[in-house]
């Protein structure tokens, strides 16, 4: 397998406490962050666009079907608007953001999956907030745009994960999914952070990807916001079962390989 894009940095290494909806009936520890993250390179130039009073149809040439675009914050914060050209932002995201408040060095660049680009300098992005699927508009001048050729698809009915690169299957295997009472939410999400576990022999395995998704069944989990994660395991016999609080568990050897490949912002589609 080829190596990850050169504009990615190594994963964060912190205790796994930030992923809020991971764990199982046998493990009450919250899933997230002991982090190993791969920020994008802030020096990459942002899109150059012109300003217009109204929002024209997108004029950006379409990407290949297998590719996506990722927007990375380039300033101290990223303002998000309900619509282009509004004077007031509906919310702002600090950049970088704190993956683990108890560890000041555990920070990561704000990364968003691009949904649309406009020729007047605006970009619509998927947001890592509730409700799942929320989107907003950011100024192109405030983000750097990178193409991503990787993608992940999870099929809950077959309890299977497939990883693609340039549309070709890179890996396919079994995953453990959420229990009936805490199901894994379906929808389109993206990789927000990569965390390397200090102890690879816990329920999280050696690595955990924090996704932009949140549990629809839990409003909080072990002090966190019940974020959904994709991580390793400490019991391979559960792969293919529905045993978690919503997170996805996969093979340890395979997630270790993916940790060297998948960039932040990689789209993750979870289907029923």
Secondary structure, DSSP 8 states (H G I E B T S, - for coil): -----TT----EE--S-S-TT--BTTB-S------------TTS--------SS-----S----TT-EEEEEE-SSEEEEBSSTT-SS-SEEEESSEES-TT-TT-EE--EEEEEEE-TTSEEEEE-SSTTTT-EEEEEGGGEEEEEE-EEEEEETTTTEEEEEETTEEEEEEE-BEE-GGG----EEEEEEEEEE-SSTTSTT-SEEEEEEEE-SS-S-BTTB--EEEEE--S-GGGTTSEEESS-EE--HHHHHHHHTT--TT-EEEEE-
